[in-house]
């Protein structure tokens, strides 16, 4: 009886691990789409609303789901509550929130480069920087969708099958 309960616990744990890894693969394209949408909204706020950056970030935080809402909320707070540059506030917010996202190093570099240009140029140049960032994120989203399609089902199966292998080896 104890062996059966132990075997069931092993199966449940390894299957759950596989599904959790699979969720991470499906979360990345979703968060990339949200990030692209957020940057498009930021562009609209800058170009047409003439909204200050901290206010635009606060509005974005209210529209987005977590963890991206945390990022823009943190960015807005850093801009209003401390004497810091836009670049530093952007990078500090990224460093604080990045571990909660499903993003990879490529997205980190793209967003870091975008943060270096944010608030430094006139509206037209800023719009060009946003468009450039969106095109880079589009490429990363395509890569994320490819990886999701290729590996999502395999990771789920691998979790279950590794549990079965472990049970066979222990019996």
C-alpha positions in Angstrom: 0.0 0.0 0.0 2.8 2.4 0.9 4.5 1.7 -2.5 1.4 2.5 -4.4 0.9 5.8 -2.5 4.6 6.7 -3.0 4.3 5.8 -6.7 1.2 8.0 -7.1 3.0 10.9 -5.3 6.0 10.5 -7.7 3.7 10.5 -10.8 1.8 13.5 -9.5 5.0 15.5 -8.7 6.7 14.8 -12.0 3.6 15.4 -14.0 3.0 18.7 -12.2 6.6 19.7 -13.0 6.1 18.9 -16.7 2.9 20.9 -16.8 4.5 23.8 -14.9 7.4 23.9 -17.5 4.8 23.7 -20.2 2.9 26.7 -18.7 6.2 28.7 -18.8 6.5 28.0 -22.5 2.9 29.1 -23.2 3.2 32.1 -20.9 6.1 33.7 -22.8 4.2 34.4 -26.1 1.2 35.7 -24.2 3.4 38.1 -22.2 5.2 39.2 -25.3 1.9 40.1 -26.9 0.9 42.1 -23.8 4.3 43.9 -23.8 3.8 44.8 -27.5 0.4 46.1 -26.8 1.7 48.1 -23.8 4.4 49.7 -26.0 1.8 50.6 -28.6 -0.4 52.2 -25.9 2.7 54.1 -24.7 3.3 55.3 -28.2 -0.3 56.6 -28.4 0.0 58.3 -25.1 3.3 60.0 -26.1 2.2 60.9 -29.7 -1.4 61.9 -29.3 -2.0 62.4 -25.6 1.1 64.3 -24.8 1.0 62.5 -21.5 4.0 62.7 -19.1 5.9 59.4 -18.9 5.0 58.7 -15.3 1.3 59.2 -15.9 1.4 57.1 -19.1 3.1 54.3 -17.1 0.5 54.5 -14.4 -2.3 54.2 -16.9 -0.6 51.2 -18.5 -0.2 49.5 -15.2 -3.9 49.8 -14.6 -4.7 48.2 -18.0 -2.2 45.3 -17.9 -2.2 42.1 -16.0 0.6 40.9 -13.7 3.6 40.8 -13.9 3.7 43.6 -16.6 1.4 45.8 -14.5 3.9 45.5 -11.7 6.7 46.7 -14.0 4.9 49.8 -15.2 3.7 50.6 -11.7 7.2 50.3 -10.3 8.5 52.4 -13.2 5.9 55.2 -12.5 6.7 55.2 -8.8 10.4 55.4 -9.4 9.9 58.4 -11.7 7.7 60.3 -9.3 9.2 59.4 -5.9 12.9 59.6 -6.5 15.4 61.8 -8.2 16.5 59.4 -10.9 16.9 59.4 -14.7 14.4 57.6 -16.9 17.0 55.1 -17.9 17.9 54.2 -14.3 14.2 54.0 -13.3 13.6 51.7 -16.3 16.5 49.4 -15.5 15.8 49.2 -11.8 12.1 48.4 -12.5 13.2 45.7 -15.0 15.7 44.2 -12.5 13.0 44.1 -9.8 10.2 42.5 -11.9 12.1 40.4 -14.5 12.2 37.3 -12.4 8.4 37.2 -12.3 8.1 37.1 -16.1 8.5 34.3 -18.6 10.9 36.4 -20.7 14.3 35.3 -21.9 17.6 37.2 -22.1 16.8 38.4 -25.6 13.8 40.3 -24.5 15.8 41.7 -21.6 18.3 43.2 -23.9 15.6 44.6 -26.2 13.9 46.3 -23.3 17.1 47.5 -21.8 18.1 49.2 -25.1 14.6 50.7 -25.3 14.9 52.1 -21.8 18.2 53.8 -22.8 16.4 55.8 -25.4 13.2 56.4 -23.6 12.5 60.1 -22.8 15.7 61.3 -24.5 14.3 62.2 -27.9 11.5 64.3 -29.4 8.2 62.6 -30.1 8.9 61.5 -33.7 12.3 59.9 -32.7 10.6 58.3 -29.8 8.0 56.8 -32.1 10.7 55.4 -34.3 12.4 53.8 -31.3 9.1 52.2 -30.2 8.5 50.9 -33.7 12.0 49.4 -33.7 11.5 47.8 -30.3 8.1 46.4 -31.5 9.7 44.8 -34.5 12.4 43.2 -32.3 9.7 41.9 -30.0 7.7 40.6 -32.9 10.7 38.5 -33.9 11.1 37.2 -30.3 7.4 36.4 -30.2 7.7 34.3 -33.4 10.6 32.4 -31.8 8.6 31.9 -28.6 5.6 30.6 -30.6 7.8 28.2 -32.5 9.3 26.9 -29.2 5.9 26.5 -27.7 4.6 24.5 -30.6 7.7 22.4 -30.7 8.2 21.6 -27.0 5.0 22.2 -25.1 3.5 18.7 -25.6 6.9 17.1 -25.2 7.6 18.7 -21.9 4.2 17.6 -20.5 4.8 14.0 -21.7 8.4 14.1 -20.4 7.2 15.0 -16.9 4.8 12.0 -16.8 7.3 9.6 -18.4 10.1 10.6 -16.1 7.8 9.8 -13.2 7.1 6.3 -14.6 10.8 5.7 -15.2 11.6 6.7 -11.6 8.9 4.4 -10.3 10.2 1.5 -12.4 13.8 2.1 -11.1 12.7 2.3 -7.5 10.6 -0.9 -7.6 
